[in-house]
Amino acid sequence: MKKAVKLAIIIPCYNEEEVLPSSIKKLSKLYADLQKQDIITANSEIVFINDGSKDKTWQIIENAHKKASYIKGICLSRNFGHQEALLAGLYNTDAEIYITIDADLQDDINAVKPMIKKYHEGCEIVYGVRNKRDTDSIFKRSSAVLFYKLMKLLGVELVANHADFRLLSRRAVEAMSSFKEKNLFLRAIVPLVGFKSDCVYYERQKREAGCTKYPLRKMILFALRGISSFSAMPLHLITLSGAVISTLSFLLMIWTVYGYCTGSTIIGWASLMSAITFFSGITILFMGIIGEYVASIFVEVKNRPTYIIEKKLD
């Protein structure tokens, strides 16, 4: 029989009043089952992080805390973001192991027990990985595949079909705290920790209530953050593309001079405008990519706090 461990389940919340009562009920049942089986200790916690919600999310957390002391709450002073809320929970909770999961519980909580089993087998990081994406739309499924392939091509180490459902040991969390960047992309930071890891596969559920807090716009911005934070490959590609385009431009110049000397030039507005618009478009695109990296540097050098805690329910 393995020794019971102190577990902290970290749940970031942003405007989740519709689904939160159901999620609290399910997590409380999981907590009771794990404690009954002597898998977790009696002082384990379920910690909800209110990420500046505008609805009744914090009131629901406060009421749940009054009814059950093992339910804790951290209220951030404003909306800092999903990744920042996760860190607020991880860095302000004392436990032997941590499991992070989204408030909608689309990630299967039945995978928690196999995760803890992997921990007892020596794994300090256990990734929750979806075994299929049937519940996603065709667009979301194909864009996810493209994203993971692109990140791999750019040299960023990611676990495919893994979001932020994972187990971390205390040692892994302490090691992760040494990463000081403000442009957070935990899916790439966690693999950099490097401790022994494994995966637990599960089937993602449909959302019971409310709507997703990651629409297309946020997903695109999140992907851009991941790329600009962990890969310099786009900058190298710009340099390579610049060299190729410069070579082609030089050859075009030689061809133009030759045509002028032989008297075979044809003055054409269409060809001139095509060349101008093409190279202008390439220039603006490259400036935009460089701008993303400059913006990342701009955020990092400010060294502003990742999050600010307004209230805490102990």
Disulfide bonds with the S-S distance in Angstrom:
none
